[in-house]
Amino acid sequence: MSAKGTPEDQPIDPSVKNGSDPDEVSEVKSRRRGVYLLPNLLTTASLFSGFYAIVAGMNGHFENAAIAIFVSMVLDGLDGRVARMTNTQSAFGAEYDSLSDMVAFGVAPALVAFSWVLSDLGKLGWIAAFIYVAGAALRLARFNTQIGSTDKRYFVGLPSPSAAAIVAGMVWVFHRSEVSPTLTGVAAIVVAAAGALMVSNVLYYSFKDLDLKGRVPFVNVLIIVGLFALIAVAPAQILFLTFLLYTLSGPVISLKRRIGKS
């Protein structure tokens, strides 16, 4: 017998140890090759909502398109939390989530806004839309490379879901308004500015240090109920105003810090 032994003496696969059941090892390898269903199912639903928003916007259904983007935001917020709660995080899920975000929060808002009023501006319109798309792509790429190296309490640059909410909220609020040069110009500025803020160094509070598992005063629950009631009464206006204030909070905080240092 040679030093290496006969084929029967060698394991079929390096992962098969002496005494291991080949069927059991095959099942383990199959699980490793697969993907986790639940979080990726939510990511797929978010991707679908973003794609639906594009189709709805191209067909002139701007309200449905805006709502679809907000639905995608909810689903995007759930997939990561579900993955952490069920311990099903994976590199595949992280990459898939980024690609889904690019469609839902990068391409979809820009195309919906372009189909709405930006197309009336010609080259200026699609340039404003492209600035937004490029900003979203760069924002997501920078976020992925800075994971674990920045303060978790803050986002560097406007988060892409918030930028998408600004554009979608604007479309939702004003989609029935008469198209005018003023409205078209403001829309172009908002879209381009949202794209620029995504790649800026402006810090935005991430709310990741909030303790959602701890006890809170009962009045806090009443405040949350009141917020839901306000959203139900005027969802488009309340959501747009909320994300507009959040978008403005970053530059305001940065300005205060510079004044404080000077």
N, C-alpha and C positions, 0 to 999 in steps of 0.2 A: 504494500500500500504506500502511495506517495505521501509526502509531508503534508500536502494540502487535503488529502483524504479523497474518498470516492464521492461522486455526485450525491449519493444518498447521505453522506456525512455532512454536506453543506446545506444550509437553509435555503429554501426557495427564494426568499426575499430578505434583504438585510433587516427588515423590520420584524421578521419572524424569529422569535427566540426559541431555544430548545424547549420542547414540551408544549408549545403554543398550538392552539387549534387553528388550522389554516382558515376555516370558515370565519372564526372570530376575528382573525387578523384582517381578512378581506372586508369584513363589515366595518372595522375601525378605519381602514384606508378609504372606504367609500364615504364615510362620514367626513373625513378630512377633505375629500375632493368636493363635497357638496357645499351649499351655502345655507345660512340660517334663513328660514322662511319668513317669520313674523316681521322683523325689522325691514327686510328687503321688500316685503309685500307693501308695507307702508310707504317705502321710498318709491316703489313702482306706482302706487296710487298718486303720490305727489307729482311724479313725472307725467302721469296721465292728465292730471289737472292742468299742468302747465301747457301740455300739448293741446288740450281742449281749448284753453284760453287763446292760443294762437289761431286755431281754426275758427273759433267764435268771433274773434276780432276781424279776421279776414272776411267773414260773412256779414259784418256790420252789427253783430250782437254784442255791443260793448259792455253792457251791464253784466251779461253772463260771463264774459271774458274776465272782467274785473273780479267778480265773485270767485271764479275758478282759481285765480291767483291767490286770493286770501285762503281758500280751501287748501291749496298747496302749501301755504305757510303753516297751517295747523298740522297737516300731515308731516311736514318736514320737522316740526318741533316734537312730534310724537316718536318718530322712528329712532332717533338717538336715545331718547329717554327709555323707550321700550327695550332697546338693545342693552342699555346699562342695567336696567331692572332685572332682565332675564339672563344677564351675563352672556350675551350673544354678539358682542362686538367682534368685528373682523376687519382686516385690511380691505377685503373686497367690499364690505358694506360702506366703509369710509370713502372709497373711490367712487362707488356707485352713487352715493349720496351727493358727492361733489358734482358729478355729471348731471344728476337730476336737478340740482340747484342751478346749474348753468342754464338749463332749458327753462325751468319754471321761474327763476328770478333774474335771469339775464336776457335770454332771447325773447321770452313771452311778453314781458312788459314793454320792451322796445318795439316789437312788432305790433302790439295792440295800440300803443300810442301813435305809431306811424300810420296804421290803418285808420285811426280816428281823425287826427288833424295834421300830423306832421307831414303827410304826403303833399299837402297843399303848399308847403314851403320848397318843394323840389329838392335840390341838393342840400340845402341847409337842414331840411327835415331828416333826410337819411343820415347826414353827418351827426346830428344830435342823437339819433337812435344808435348809431354805431359807437359814439362815445360812451353811451350807457352800457352797451354790450361788452365793449373792451374793458370798461371799468369793472364790470361784474366778473369777467374772466380773470383779470389781474387780481381782484380782491380775493377770489376763491383760491387762486394759486398761492398768494402770499399767506393767506390764513393757514393753508395746509403745511406750508414750510415753517410757520412760526408756532405750531402747536407745541406746548410745553416750555416755550422760551419767553413768553410774555405774561404780564399780570392778568390772571383770569378774571379779575374784576372789571376789566375794560377790553373793548374791541378796538383795534387799530383801524380806523376808517369805518365808514357807515356799513353795517352788515347788509349783505345783499337782500335778505328778506325784507328788511326795513325800507331799502331803496325801492324794491318792487312794490311795497305797500304804498309808498308815496305816489308812484306812477299810476298804479291800479286805482288807488283812492281818488286821484284827480280825475281819471277817466270815468269812474263810477259817479262822482258828484256832478260833473259837467257834461256828461255825454248827451243830455237832452238840450243843452244850451245851443243857441244859434252860433254857428261857427263864424268867427270874426278874426281879423288880423291880430287883435289884442289877445284873444284866447289862444290862437295858434302860436304867437310869439312867447306867451307865458308858458305854454306847454313845452315848447322847445327848450326854454331856459331851465325849467324844472327837470326835464329828462336829462339834459346835459350836466346840470349841477349834481344830480343824484349820482351820475356816473363818476364825476370828479371826486365827490366826497367818499366814494367807496375806496378809492386808491390814495386818499389823503392820509396824513398822520394824525388826524383829529381823533381823540379818544372818546369812545361812547361807553356808557355804563352797560355792563353785560347782564346784571341781575343774577349772576351765577353764585353770589355769596348769600343769597336769600335762603333762609332755612324754611323750606316748605313742609318739613316733617314735624317741626316744633309746634307748640301750642301758641295761639294768638288770641287777643281779646275778642270778645263776641262782636264788638262794634266793627271789627275788621271784616267779619263775614257779612254784616249788613252793608258795608261799603261795596264789597264785591257784588252783592246782589243788586245794589243800585247801579253799578257800572254795567252789568248785564242788561238791566232794564233800559238804560240810556242807549245802549247799542241796538237793542231791539226796536226802539222807537225810531231812530235815525241811523241805521248802520253805516251808510256811506259817509255821512258827515262826521260822525263820531270817530270812526276808524281813520279817516283821512286827517282829521284834526289831531288825533292822538299821535300818529306817526310823524306828522309835520312837526309837532312840538319835540318829539324825540330827535328828529333830524336836526332841528335848530339847537338842541341842548349841547351837542358836541362843540360847535364853534363858540357858543356862549361860555362853556366851561373852560375851553382853551384860552379864550380872551381874558377871563378872570385870572387864570393862572399866570399869564404873561404880565398882567397889571400887577399882580401880587409880587412877582419876582423883580419888577422894575422899581 
